[in-house]
Amino acid sequence: MDELKEYGVTAADILNANHTESFVRLMRFQAERARRCYDEALALLPPEDRHAQRPGLMMAAIYRALLDEIAGDGFQVLRQRTALTPLRKLWIAWRTWVTA
């Protein structure tokens, strides 16, 4: 609630799917927070544990790609669903599997 207030977004804005510039600023902030969390978690994973953690790394890579798509769409999450195609998910998962 504090962050909604800080960015000037009301609960009514969200419930009524009001895609405002304030909402976009809030979502940019949240997306950057999520990216930092992904980066921090990956940095804390010891190299010797990466192989055993491949399924989690694959999911993190897929979710990060989805976050990038949402951001690229201008955070239209109140009006539309953003998704990755199954083929793209498979590609991301495979790429992560072989590099982990």
DRENPA-3360 file (N, C-alpha, C; in nm, 2 decimals, always signed):
BEGIN
1 = MDELKEYG = +0.08/-0.12/+0.00/+0.00/+0.00/+0.00/+0.09/+0.13/+0.00 ~ +0.20/+0.12/+0.07/+0.29/+0.23/+0.08/+0.34/+0.27/-0.06 ~ +0.38/+0.16/-0.14/+0.43/+0.19/-0.27/+0.32/+0.24/-0.37 ~ +0.20/+0.19/-0.36/+0.09/+0.24/-0.44/+0.07/+0.39/-0.41 ~ +0.07/+0.42/-0.28/+0.06/+0.56/-0.24/+0.18/+0.65/-0.29 ~ +0.30/+0.59/-0.28/+0.42/+0.67/-0.32/+0.41/+0.70/-0.47 ~ +0.35/+0.61/-0.55/+0.35/+0.63/-0.70/+0.21/+0.69/-0.74 ~ +0.12/+0.71/-0.65/+0.00/+0.77/-0.69/-0.10/+0.68/-0.76;
9 = VTAADILN = -0.10/+0.55/-0.72/-0.19/+0.45/-0.78/-0.28/+0.41/-0.67 ~ -0.41/+0.41/-0.70/-0.51/+0.37/-0.60/-0.56/+0.23/-0.63 ~ -0.61/+0.17/-0.53/-0.67/+0.04/-0.55/-0.78/+0.04/-0.65 ~ -0.86/+0.15/-0.66/-0.96/+0.16/-0.76/-0.90/+0.17/-0.90 ~ -0.78/+0.23/-0.91/-0.72/+0.23/-1.04/-0.69/+0.09/-1.09 ~ -0.64/+0.01/-1.00/-0.61/-0.13/-1.04/-0.74/-0.21/-1.07 ~ -0.84/-0.20/-0.98/-0.96/-0.27/-0.99/-1.04/-0.23/-1.12 ~ -1.02/-0.10/-1.16/-1.09/-0.05/-1.28/-1.00/-0.06/-1.40;
17 = ANHTESFV = -0.88/-0.12/-1.39/-0.79/-0.14/-1.50/-0.75/-0.01/-1.56 ~ -0.73/+0.09/-1.48/-0.68/+0.23/-1.53/-0.53/+0.22/-1.55 ~ -0.49/+0.21/-1.67/-0.35/+0.21/-1.71/-0.30/+0.35/-1.72 ~ -0.25/+0.40/-1.61/-0.20/+0.54/-1.61/-0.05/+0.54/-1.61 ~ +0.00/+0.66/-1.63/+0.15/+0.68/-1.62/+0.20/+0.65/-1.48 ~ +0.12/+0.68/-1.38/+0.16/+0.65/-1.25/+0.17/+0.49/-1.23 ~ +0.08/+0.42/-1.28/+0.08/+0.28/-1.28/+0.21/+0.22/-1.35 ~ +0.24/+0.28/-1.47/+0.36/+0.24/-1.54/+0.48/+0.26/-1.46;
25 = RLMRFQAE = +0.49/+0.38/-1.40/+0.61/+0.41/-1.31/+0.62/+0.31/-1.20 ~ +0.51/+0.28/-1.14/+0.51/+0.18/-1.03/+0.56/+0.04/-1.08 ~ +0.51/+0.00/-1.20/+0.55/-0.13/-1.25/+0.69/-0.13/-1.30 ~ +0.75/-0.02/-1.35/+0.89/-0.01/-1.38/+0.97/-0.03/-1.25 ~ +0.93/+0.03/-1.14/+1.00/+0.01/-1.01/+0.99/-0.14/-0.97 ~ +0.88/-0.20/-0.98/+0.86/-0.34/-0.94/+0.94/-0.43/-1.03 ~ +0.94/-0.40/-1.16/+1.02/-0.48/-1.25/+1.17/-0.48/-1.22 ~ +1.22/-0.36/-1.19/+1.36/-0.34/-1.16/+1.39/-0.41/-1.03;
33 = RARRCYDE = +1.30/-0.41/-0.93/+1.32/-0.48/-0.81/+1.33/-0.63/-0.84 ~ +1.24/-0.68/-0.92/+1.24/-0.83/-0.95/+1.37/-0.86/-1.02 ~ +1.42/-0.78/-1.12/+1.54/-0.81/-1.18/+1.66/-0.81/-1.09 ~ +1.66/-0.72/-0.99/+1.77/-0.72/-0.89/+1.77/-0.85/-0.81 ~ +1.65/-0.89/-0.77/+1.63/-1.01/-0.69/+1.68/-1.13/-0.77 ~ +1.65/-1.14/-0.90/+1.70/-1.25/-0.99/+1.86/-1.24/-0.99 ~ +1.91/-1.12/-1.01/+2.06/-1.11/-1.02/+2.12/-1.15/-0.89 ~ +2.07/-1.10/-0.78/+2.12/-1.13/-0.65/+2.12/-1.28/-0.62;
41 = ALALLPPE = +2.01/-1.34/-0.65/+1.99/-1.49/-0.62/+2.09/-1.57/-0.71 ~ +2.11/-1.53/-0.83/+2.20/-1.60/-0.92/+2.35/-1.58/-0.87 ~ +2.38/-1.46/-0.83/+2.51/-1.43/-0.78/+2.54/-1.51/-0.65 ~ +2.44/-1.54/-0.57/+2.46/-1.61/-0.44/+2.47/-1.76/-0.46 ~ +2.43/-1.81/-0.58/+2.43/-1.95/-0.61/+2.58/-2.00/-0.64 ~ +2.63/-2.08/-0.55/+2.77/-2.13/-0.57/+2.78/-2.20/-0.71 ~ +2.89/-2.18/-0.78/+2.90/-2.25/-0.91/+2.89/-2.40/-0.90 ~ +2.93/-2.46/-0.79/+2.92/-2.61/-0.78/+2.78/-2.65/-0.76;
49 = DRHAQRPG = +2.68/-2.56/-0.73/+2.54/-2.60/-0.72/+2.46/-2.57/-0.84 ~ +2.52/-2.51/-0.94/+2.44/-2.47/-1.06/+2.38/-2.59/-1.13 ~ +2.46/-2.69/-1.14/+2.41/-2.81/-1.21/+2.28/-2.87/-1.14 ~ +2.29/-2.88/-1.01/+2.18/-2.94/-0.94/+2.06/-2.85/-0.94 ~ +2.08/-2.72/-0.96/+1.97/-2.62/-0.96/+1.92/-2.58/-1.10 ~ +1.95/-2.66/-1.20/+1.91/-2.63/-1.33/+1.76/-2.61/-1.35 ~ +1.68/-2.70/-1.29/+1.53/-2.67/-1.31/+1.49/-2.53/-1.25 ~ +1.54/-2.49/-1.14/+1.51/-2.36/-1.09/+1.56/-2.25/-1.17;
57 = LMMAAIYR = +1.68/-2.27/-1.22/+1.74/-2.17/-1.31/+1.67/-2.16/-1.44 ~ +1.62/-2.27/-1.49/+1.53/-2.27/-1.61/+1.41/-2.18/-1.59 ~ +1.34/-2.21/-1.48/+1.22/-2.13/-1.45/+1.25/-1.99/-1.43 ~ +1.36/-1.96/-1.36/+1.40/-1.82/-1.34/+1.42/-1.75/-1.47 ~ +1.49/-1.82/-1.57/+1.51/-1.76/-1.70/+1.38/-1.73/-1.78 ~ +1.29/-1.83/-1.77/+1.16/-1.81/-1.83/+1.08/-1.69/-1.77 ~ +1.08/-1.69/-1.64/+1.01/-1.58/-1.57/+1.07/-1.44/-1.60 ~ +1.20/-1.44/-1.61/+1.27/-1.31/-1.64/+1.24/-1.27/-1.79;
65 = ALLDEIAG = +1.23/-1.37/-1.88/+1.20/-1.33/-2.02/+1.05/-1.28/-2.02 ~ +0.96/-1.34/-1.94/+0.83/-1.30/-1.94/+0.82/-1.16/-1.88 ~ +0.90/-1.13/-1.78/+0.90/-0.99/-1.72/+0.95/-0.89/-1.83 ~ +1.05/-0.93/-1.91/+1.10/-0.84/-2.01/+0.99/-0.82/-2.12 ~ +0.91/-0.92/-2.15/+0.80/-0.91/-2.24/+0.69/-0.81/-2.19 ~ +0.66/-0.83/-2.06/+0.56/-0.74/-2.00/+0.61/-0.60/-2.00 ~ +0.74/-0.57/-1.97/+0.79/-0.44/-1.98/+0.79/-0.39/-2.12 ~ +0.83/-0.47/-2.21/+0.83/-0.43/-2.35/+0.69/-0.39/-2.41;
73 = DGFQVLRQ = +0.59/-0.45/-2.35/+0.45/-0.42/-2.38/+0.39/-0.30/-2.31 ~ +0.48/-0.24/-2.23/+0.44/-0.12/-2.16/+0.36/-0.15/-2.03 ~ +0.38/-0.27/-1.98/+0.31/-0.31/-1.85/+0.16/-0.30/-1.87 ~ +0.11/-0.36/-1.98/-0.04/-0.36/-2.01/-0.11/-0.47/-1.93 ~ -0.06/-0.51/-1.81/-0.11/-0.63/-1.74/-0.25/-0.61/-1.69 ~ -0.30/-0.49/-1.68/-0.44/-0.47/-1.64/-0.54/-0.50/-1.75 ~ -0.49/-0.50/-1.88/-0.58/-0.51/-1.99/-0.56/-0.63/-2.07 ~ -0.44/-0.69/-2.06/-0.41/-0.81/-2.15/-0.32/-0.90/-2.07;
81 = RTALTPLR = -0.32/-1.03/-2.12/-0.23/-1.13/-2.07/-0.11/-1.14/-2.16 ~ +0.01/-1.13/-2.10/+0.13/-1.15/-2.18/+0.19/-1.29/-2.15 ~ +0.22/-1.36/-2.26/+0.27/-1.49/-2.24/+0.38/-1.52/-2.34 ~ +0.46/-1.62/-2.31/+0.57/-1.66/-2.40/+0.51/-1.79/-2.47 ~ +0.55/-1.80/-2.60/+0.50/-1.92/-2.67/+0.57/-2.05/-2.61 ~ +0.51/-2.16/-2.62/+0.57/-2.28/-2.58/+0.71/-2.31/-2.64 ~ +0.73/-2.27/-2.76/+0.86/-2.29/-2.83/+0.96/-2.20/-2.77 ~ +0.92/-2.08/-2.74/+1.02/-1.99/-2.68/+1.06/-2.03/-2.54;
89 = KLWIAWRT = +0.96/-2.08/-2.46/+0.99/-2.14/-2.33/+1.09/-2.26/-2.34 ~ +1.06/-2.34/-2.44/+1.15/-2.46/-2.46/+1.29/-2.41/-2.49 ~ +1.30/-2.31/-2.58/+1.43/-2.26/-2.62/+1.51/-2.20/-2.50 ~ +1.44/-2.13/-2.42/+1.50/-2.07/-2.30/+1.54/-2.18/-2.20 ~ +1.45/-2.27/-2.18/+1.48/-2.38/-2.09/+1.60/-2.46/-2.14 ~ +1.61/-2.50/-2.26/+1.72/-2.57/-2.32/+1.85/-2.49/-2.31 ~ +1.85/-2.37/-2.34/+1.97/-2.28/-2.34/+2.02/-2.27/-2.19 ~ +1.93/-2.26/-2.10/+1.97/-2.25/-1.96/+2.02/-2.39/-1.91;
97 = WVTA = +1.96/-2.50/-1.95/+2.00/-2.63/-1.91/+2.15/-2.66/-1.96 ~ +2.18/-2.62/-2.08/+2.31/-2.65/-2.13/+2.42/-2.56/-2.08 ~ +2.38/-2.44/-2.03/+2.48/-2.35/-1.98/+2.50/-2.35/-1.83 ~ +2.41/-2.42/-1.76/+2.41/-2.43/-1.61/+2.51/-2.53/-1.56;
% end
